[in-house]
Amino acid sequence: MGGVARHYSAQQLAESLADLEGVPLVLAIRMAYTGGTASDLPSPSNIMAIKNSTLRRIAAWDVQTDAQSPKLTPAIAVSLLYHPGAMAAGKGITLYTSGTPNGWKASILVEELQLPYKLHAISLSKNEQKEEWFLKINPNGRIPAIVDHDEGDLPVFESGAIMIYLADKDLNSKFLPKDTRKRAEVISWLMFQMGGLGPMQGQANHFVRYAPEKIEYGVRRYTNETRRLYGVIEKHLSDGREWLAAGQYTIADMANFSWVFMHEWAGVEIDDMPHLKAWMKRIEERPAVQKGLDIPEENMKKQMARDPKKKEEMIEGAKKMMISHK
């Protein structure tokens, strides 16, 4: 906005919105979130709840606006409230992460939701995730983790828990439906990744890339199991469906994609899985996914494609890290 900027107090901002009708405010919220139109409005029964929730979140804010606009419109107020660049200190979430498949699950989702967040890159090579300050956020010392400053600095850890938590906070329920049947489908496929694909491919990564000695049994055991799990997805998608669950793109797709994206690193080829490859391509082409994969730094596939030496550097770095962190 042009002109001379001035600060409006939280009280002034709240008062400017207090007498608004529910529909215009909700429309402003939706436009701020998605660029939608009046046809995108939620059901009337949700309007007042959304308005009240928004006013509560505004209560602690100091925002800037043009001096020529002494009374803020709902569109200005809400766009300031939710735009990442306008996030006030102590509000929104802080994302603690690193460039790994589990880390990408969280970063892809916050980009898809267009959430305001602060990024704190965690150095795995320096074992930062085991430092005392971080263990207060995640006692298990793993990334990713978030702190939700709008909920009294609430920490949430485990990538699947983070995805459910953030998807549930989305007013539009874009990536985790409220419908019981659809929600169960999505969570089932999310847990498929959490309990199967992630752990098995993680072990394949270890035995293929990082183990100090070559153990053929370990390599075969975990690459074969990873490939079997890929086959489950391939078969599931072979009936013409585009997405894993609920007939729409959801957190289940984001979670599984984040691991399948690195299939080559685990020593697993997918050339004979056309449905899996097409699904991967659909997801990878999404702008938010491309952004999420480059948080907190350019993803390792890009780095290796640009500089072949990076591959060996990453492998050696990981081996040294595992030895030093025993």
Disulfide bonds with the S-S distance in Angstrom:
none
